[in-house]
Amino acid sequence: MAWKTLDDMDLNGKRVLTRVDINVPMEDGKVTDATRIERIVPTIKDILAKGGSPILLAHFGRPKGKHVPEMSLAPLVPALSEAFGTEVTFIERPSHDEIFALPSDAVVLIENTRFSAMEEANDPQMAGFLSTLGDVYCNDAFSAAHRAHASTEGVARLMPNCAGRLMQAELSALESALSKPERPVVAVVGGAKVSTKLDLLGNLVAKVDYLVIGGGMANTFLAAQGISVGKSLCEHDLADTARDIMEKAKAAGCEIVLPADLVVAREFKAGAANEVVAMDACPEDAMILDAGPASVARIAEIFESAKTLIWNGPLGAFEIEPFNAATDAAAAKAAELSKAGKLISVAGGGDTVAALNGAGAADSFTYISTAGGAFLEWMEGKTLPGVAALEDD
């Protein structure tokens, strides 16, 4: 896949329609976590340095095509101005003449694109209108790239386009992890249910050398082999599907790694009495809440032999202690190897980012994606409309 970046574009004197993700948490009209804003700063500063004027397109919440005052982007102006180090002009109802009358170094924020029903419908009329507001289109919102909306896909096809710095970093990281990886490749996939990650597992078994399965998903695979999982979360109706995935993995030369030992408890609460048992020795009145130390040792051994790691989902009930132990230990090992330059590690997904942050390992990973659905769909091998629209013919 090839796409242009800001380095390939002449932006001097140009209005750069820039799709960003600033869908940040707010409380009492103030931003409580500015991570997504901080991540677009390099793109905005580079556009300004190249003589361009960034015209920001963004959504906030799910207004469903209606004007919802509490979902206006106006309250974000102070946080954006502070992050960019320059004043941001907010325009509720933009027009070509109004925008092109502003100074050539103006930074403009246009009201929530989802206030129009034409946005999510990818209406050609809206895409056409947006294209009149700038000279060049830059997409810096990978997290919205799996949506074929007017501001992510439609307008990109009507203008000279490129990827912003965050989009560029995201695509480069994912390409190095899955499209052209250094081998051996190991994927860690965890979470509660196999049913939510069937496409992901099906795609990965054909592309990785080791597939470590954790969390409630692992219980379904153990049960599919006739192993009792007691009162654990388990999708027994997906036993055939789990066996099919194992067969596909075997045919592709991918080793599926399931827990060798288990941490079990009788109740799901912090500090609950627990014990470590063999993978086939879960008591009937207990539930599996984490992988055990032997499992962690095996995972660490695989990490040591690998060159590339892709991580999506925790290994256990990481939200409550002590059932975060396996996730924390495996994350620490991956962080150690990444920091030493021995492992390319890419992780993404809401629970994953929270788990790696909780383990204090996130900063040492090669790349952490803040995109949820888009990251997952990329790993599933699906075409992302917002990325496809940037492909350089």
C-alpha positions as CSV (number, residue, x, y, z in Angstrom):
1,M,0.0,0.0,0.0
2,A,1.3,3.4,-0.9
3,W,0.1,6.8,0.3
4,K,1.4,10.3,0.2
5,T,2.5,12.1,3.4
6,L,2.9,15.7,4.3
7,D,6.4,15.5,2.9
8,D,5.1,14.9,-0.6
9,M,2.7,17.9,-0.6
10,D,3.3,21.6,-1.5
11,L,1.3,23.3,1.2
12,N,2.6,26.9,0.9
13,G,-0.4,29.2,0.8
14,K,-2.8,26.2,0.8
15,R,-5.9,25.6,3.0
16,V,-5.4,22.0,4.3
17,L,-8.7,20.2,5.1
18,T,-7.4,18.0,8.0
19,R,-9.6,15.2,9.4
20,V,-8.7,14.6,13.0
21,D,-10.0,12.6,16.0
22,I,-10.5,14.9,19.0
23,N,-13.4,12.9,20.4
24,V,-11.9,13.4,23.9
25,P,-13.5,12.9,27.4
26,M,-15.0,16.1,28.8
27,E,-16.3,17.1,32.2
28,D,-17.9,20.4,33.0
29,G,-17.0,21.7,29.6
30,K,-13.3,20.9,30.1
31,V,-11.1,18.2,28.5
32,T,-10.1,15.6,31.1
33,D,-7.7,13.6,28.9
34,A,-6.0,15.4,26.1
35,T,-4.1,12.4,24.6
36,R,-5.9,12.5,21.3
37,I,-5.3,16.2,21.0
38,E,-1.6,15.8,21.8
39,R,-1.2,13.2,19.1
40,I,-2.3,15.5,16.3
41,V,0.0,18.4,17.3
42,P,2.9,17.2,15.0
43,T,0.6,17.3,12.0
44,I,-0.8,20.8,12.7
45,K,2.6,22.2,13.4
46,D,4.1,20.6,10.2
47,I,1.2,22.1,8.1
48,L,1.9,25.5,9.6
49,A,5.7,25.2,9.1
50,K,5.1,24.4,5.4
51,G,3.0,27.5,5.0
52,G,-0.4,25.9,5.1
53,S,-3.6,26.7,7.1
54,P,-5.1,23.7,8.8
55,I,-8.9,23.5,8.6
56,L,-9.9,20.9,11.1
57,L,-12.8,18.4,10.5
58,A,-13.9,16.3,13.4
59,H,-16.8,14.5,15.1
60,F,-17.8,14.4,18.7
61,G,-20.1,11.8,20.2
62,R,-23.0,10.3,18.3
63,P,-25.5,13.1,17.6
64,K,-27.1,11.0,14.8
65,G,-27.3,13.8,12.2
66,K,-28.9,16.3,14.5
67,H,-27.6,19.5,16.2
68,V,-26.9,18.5,19.8
69,P,-25.6,21.5,21.7
70,E,-23.7,19.4,24.3
71,M,-21.8,17.7,21.5
72,S,-20.5,20.9,19.9
73,L,-16.8,21.2,19.3
74,A,-16.7,24.8,20.5
75,P,-15.6,23.9,24.1
76,L,-12.5,22.2,22.7
77,V,-11.1,25.5,21.3
78,P,-9.1,26.5,24.5
79,A,-7.5,23.0,24.8
80,L,-6.6,23.0,21.0
81,S,-5.2,26.5,21.1
82,E,-3.0,25.6,24.1
83,A,-1.8,22.4,22.5
84,F,-1.0,24.1,19.1
85,G,0.5,27.2,20.7
86,T,-1.7,29.4,18.5
87,E,-5.2,30.7,18.4
88,V,-7.9,28.4,16.9
89,T,-10.8,30.0,15.1
90,F,-14.1,28.1,15.5
91,I,-16.7,28.3,12.7
92,E,-20.1,26.8,13.1
93,R,-21.4,27.1,9.5
94,P,-18.4,27.3,7.2
95,S,-18.3,28.7,3.7
96,H,-15.5,28.9,1.1
97,D,-15.4,32.7,1.2
98,E,-15.2,32.9,5.0
99,I,-12.4,30.4,5.3
100,F,-10.3,31.8,2.4
101,A,-10.7,35.3,3.8
102,L,-8.8,34.3,7.0
103,P,-5.0,34.8,7.4
104,S,-2.9,32.2,5.5
105,D,-1.7,30.8,8.8
106,A,-5.1,30.5,10.5
107,V,-6.0,27.3,12.3
108,V,-9.7,26.7,11.9
109,L,-12.0,24.2,13.7
110,I,-15.3,23.5,11.9
111,E,-18.3,22.3,13.9
112,N,-19.1,18.6,14.5
113,T,-19.3,16.9,11.1
114,R,-21.9,14.4,12.5
115,F,-24.4,17.3,13.1
116,S,-25.3,16.5,9.5
117,A,-26.9,13.2,8.6
118,M,-25.0,13.4,5.3
119,E,-21.7,12.7,7.1
120,E,-22.4,9.1,8.1
121,A,-24.3,8.5,4.8
122,N,-21.1,9.6,2.9
123,D,-23.4,11.9,0.9
124,P,-21.6,13.1,-2.3
125,Q,-23.2,16.5,-1.7
126,M,-21.5,16.9,1.6
127,A,-18.2,15.6,0.4
128,G,-18.4,18.1,-2.5
129,F,-19.2,20.9,-0.2
130,L,-16.3,20.0,2.1
131,S,-13.9,20.0,-0.8
132,T,-14.7,23.7,-1.5
133,L,-13.3,24.6,1.9
134,G,-9.7,23.7,1.1
135,D,-7.0,23.0,-1.5
136,V,-5.6,19.8,-0.1
137,Y,-7.0,17.0,2.1
138,C,-5.0,15.4,5.0
139,N,-6.4,12.5,7.0
140,D,-4.9,12.2,10.5
141,A,-7.7,10.2,12.0
142,F,-6.8,6.5,11.6
143,S,-9.3,5.8,14.4
144,A,-12.1,6.9,12.1
145,A,-10.7,5.3,8.9
146,H,-12.9,2.2,9.1
147,R,-15.9,4.5,8.5
148,A,-16.8,5.4,5.0
149,H,-18.1,8.9,5.9
150,A,-18.1,12.1,3.9
151,S,-15.2,13.6,5.9
152,T,-13.1,10.4,6.0
153,E,-13.6,8.9,2.5
154,G,-15.9,10.9,0.3
155,V,-13.9,14.2,0.3
156,A,-10.5,12.4,0.0
157,R,-11.5,11.2,-3.5
158,L,-12.2,14.8,-4.6
159,M,-8.9,16.5,-3.7
160,P,-5.1,16.0,-3.7
161,N,-4.7,14.0,-0.4
162,C,-2.1,12.7,2.1
163,A,-1.8,11.1,5.5
164,G,-1.0,13.2,8.5
165,R,1.8,12.3,10.9
166,L,-0.4,10.3,13.3
167,M,-2.0,8.4,10.4
168,Q,1.5,7.9,8.8
169,A,2.9,6.5,12.1
170,E,-0.1,4.2,12.6
171,L,0.0,2.8,9.1
172,S,3.8,2.3,9.2
173,A,3.6,0.5,12.5
174,L,0.8,-1.8,11.4
175,E,2.4,-2.5,8.1
176,S,5.7,-3.5,9.8
177,A,3.7,-5.7,12.3
178,L,1.4,-7.6,9.9
179,S,2.0,-6.8,6.3
180,K,5.8,-7.0,6.1
181,P,6.9,-8.3,9.6
182,E,10.2,-9.5,10.8
183,R,9.7,-13.2,11.8
184,P,9.0,-15.0,14.0
185,V,5.7,-13.1,14.7
186,V,3.6,-13.7,17.8
187,A,0.1,-12.3,18.4
188,V,-1.5,-12.1,21.8
189,V,-5.3,-12.0,21.6
190,G,-7.3,-11.9,24.8
191,G,-10.7,-10.7,26.0
192,A,-13.9,-12.1,27.1
193,K,-15.5,-13.7,24.0
194,V,-14.3,-15.6,20.9
195,S,-17.5,-14.4,19.1
196,T,-16.2,-10.8,19.0
197,K,-12.9,-11.8,17.4
198,L,-13.6,-14.6,15.0
199,D,-12.5,-12.6,11.9
200,L,-9.4,-11.5,13.8
201,L,-8.4,-15.1,14.8
202,G,-9.1,-16.4,11.3
203,N,-6.9,-13.8,9.7
204,L,-4.0,-14.1,12.2
205,V,-3.5,-17.9,12.1
206,A,-2.5,-17.5,8.4
207,K,0.0,-14.7,9.2
208,V,1.7,-15.3,12.5
209,D,3.9,-18.0,13.9
210,Y,2.5,-18.1,17.4
211,L,-1.0,-17.1,18.5
212,V,-1.3,-16.7,22.3
213,I,-5.0,-16.8,23.4
214,G,-5.9,-15.5,26.8
215,G,-8.8,-14.2,28.9
216,G,-12.3,-15.8,28.6
217,M,-11.5,-16.7,25.0
218,A,-9.0,-19.2,26.2
219,N,-11.7,-21.0,28.2
220,T,-13.7,-21.6,25.0
221,F,-10.7,-23.2,23.4
222,L,-10.0,-25.4,26.4
223,A,-13.6,-26.5,26.6
224,A,-13.5,-27.3,22.9
225,Q,-10.8,-29.9,23.7
226,G,-13.0,-31.5,26.3
227,I,-11.4,-29.8,29.3
228,S,-13.7,-28.7,32.1
229,V,-13.7,-25.0,32.8
230,G,-16.0,-25.1,35.9
231,K,-18.1,-21.9,36.2
232,S,-15.8,-19.9,34.0
233,L,-17.0,-17.5,31.3
234,C,-17.1,-19.7,28.2
235,E,-18.9,-19.9,24.9
236,H,-19.7,-23.6,24.7
237,D,-21.7,-23.1,21.5
238,L,-18.6,-22.1,19.7
239,A,-16.7,-25.3,20.4
240,D,-16.8,-26.3,16.7
241,T,-15.6,-22.9,15.7
242,A,-12.7,-23.1,18.1
243,R,-11.7,-26.5,16.8
244,D,-11.9,-25.2,13.2
245,I,-9.6,-22.3,14.1
246,M,-7.1,-24.8,15.7
247,E,-7.2,-26.9,12.5
248,K,-6.6,-23.9,10.3
249,A,-3.7,-22.8,12.5
250,K,-2.1,-26.3,12.3
251,A,-2.4,-26.3,8.5
252,A,-0.8,-22.8,8.4
253,G,2.1,-23.8,10.7
254,C,0.9,-21.4,13.4
255,E,1.2,-22.7,17.0
256,I,-1.8,-21.8,19.2
257,V,-0.7,-21.2,22.8
258,L,-3.3,-21.8,25.5
259,P,-2.7,-21.5,29.3
260,A,-0.7,-24.4,30.7
261,D,-1.9,-23.5,34.2
262,L,-4.8,-21.5,35.6
263,V,-5.5,-19.1,38.4
264,V,-9.0,-20.0,39.7
265,A,-11.3,-18.5,42.4
266,R,-14.8,-19.0,43.7
267,E,-15.8,-15.4,43.5
268,F,-15.1,-12.5,41.1
269,K,-13.8,-9.7,43.3
270,A,-10.6,-8.0,44.2
271,G,-8.4,-10.0,46.6
272,A,-10.5,-13.1,46.3
273,A,-9.0,-16.3,47.6
274,N,-7.4,-18.1,44.6
275,E,-5.2,-21.0,43.7
276,V,-3.1,-22.2,40.7
277,V,-4.1,-25.4,39.1
278,A,-3.2,-27.3,36.0
279,M,-5.1,-26.4,32.8
280,D,-7.2,-29.6,33.1
281,A,-7.9,-29.3,36.9
282,C,-10.3,-26.4,37.3
283,P,-12.7,-27.3,40.1
284,E,-16.4,-27.5,39.1
285,D,-17.3,-24.7,41.5
286,A,-14.5,-22.3,40.5
287,M,-13.9,-19.9,37.6
288,I,-10.7,-19.2,35.7
289,L,-9.7,-15.6,36.1
290,D,-6.1,-15.6,34.9
291,A,-3.3,-17.6,33.4
292,G,-0.8,-19.1,35.8
293,P,3.0,-18.7,36.3
294,A,3.9,-21.6,34.0
295,S,1.8,-20.0,31.2
296,V,3.6,-16.7,31.7
297,A,7.0,-18.4,31.6
298,R,6.0,-20.0,28.3
299,I,4.8,-16.7,26.9
300,A,8.0,-15.0,27.9
301,E,10.0,-17.8,26.2
302,I,8.1,-17.2,23.0
303,F,8.6,-13.4,23.2
304,E,12.3,-14.1,23.6
305,S,12.4,-16.0,20.3
306,A,10.1,-13.5,18.4
307,K,11.0,-10.5,16.4
308,T,7.5,-9.0,16.1
309,L,4.6,-8.9,18.6
310,I,1.0,-7.8,18.0
311,W,-1.1,-7.5,21.1
312,N,-4.9,-7.1,21.4
313,G,-6.6,-8.0,24.7
314,P,-5.6,-9.0,28.2
315,L,-4.7,-12.5,29.5
316,G,-7.0,-12.4,32.4
317,A,-9.4,-10.3,34.5
318,F,-6.8,-7.5,34.6
319,E,-9.2,-4.9,36.1
320,I,-9.0,-6.5,39.5
321,E,-6.1,-7.7,41.6
322,P,-4.6,-10.3,41.7
323,F,-5.9,-11.4,38.3
324,N,-3.8,-8.8,36.5
325,A,-0.7,-10.8,37.2
326,A,-0.3,-12.7,33.9
327,T,-1.1,-9.6,31.8
328,D,1.3,-7.4,33.8
329,A,4.2,-10.0,33.7
330,A,3.8,-10.7,30.0
331,A,3.6,-6.9,29.3
332,A,6.7,-6.3,31.3
333,K,8.6,-8.9,29.3
334,A,7.5,-7.4,26.0
335,A,8.4,-3.9,27.2
336,E,11.9,-5.1,28.3
337,L,12.6,-6.8,24.9
338,S,11.2,-3.8,23.0
339,K,13.3,-1.3,25.0
340,A,16.4,-3.4,24.3
341,G,15.6,-3.3,20.5
342,K,15.0,-7.0,20.3
343,L,11.3,-6.9,19.6
344,I,8.9,-4.8,17.5
345,S,5.8,-4.5,19.6
346,V,2.5,-3.0,18.4
347,A,-0.6,-3.0,20.6
348,G,-4.1,-1.6,20.3
349,G,-7.7,-1.7,21.5
350,G,-9.3,-0.1,24.5
351,D,-8.8,-2.8,27.1
352,T,-5.3,-3.4,25.8
353,V,-4.1,0.1,26.2
354,A,-5.6,0.2,29.7
355,A,-4.0,-3.1,30.6
356,L,-0.5,-2.0,29.3
357,N,-0.8,1.4,31.0
358,G,-1.8,-0.4,34.2
359,A,1.3,-2.6,33.9
360,G,3.5,0.4,33.3
361,A,4.6,-1.1,30.0
362,A,2.9,1.0,27.4
363,D,5.7,3.6,27.1
364,S,8.3,0.9,26.1
365,F,6.2,-0.7,23.4
366,T,7.2,0.2,19.8
367,Y,3.7,1.6,19.0
368,I,0.5,1.8,20.9
369,S,-2.6,2.5,18.8
370,T,-5.4,4.5,20.4
371,A,-7.7,3.4,17.6
372,G,-10.2,0.8,18.7
373,G,-12.4,-0.4,15.8
374,A,-10.0,0.6,13.1
375,F,-7.1,-1.2,14.7
376,L,-9.2,-4.4,15.0
377,E,-10.5,-4.2,11.4
378,W,-7.0,-3.8,10.1
379,M,-5.8,-6.8,12.1
380,E,-8.8,-8.7,10.7
381,G,-7.5,-8.0,7.2
382,K,-10.3,-5.7,6.2
383,T,-10.0,-2.7,3.9
384,L,-10.4,0.5,5.7
385,P,-12.3,3.0,3.5
386,G,-10.4,6.1,4.9
387,V,-7.1,4.4,4.2
388,A,-8.0,3.1,0.7
389,A,-9.0,6.6,-0.3
390,L,-5.5,7.8,0.3
391,E,-3.8,5.1,-1.8
392,D,-1.4,6.7,-4.2
393,D,-2.1,5.5,-7.7
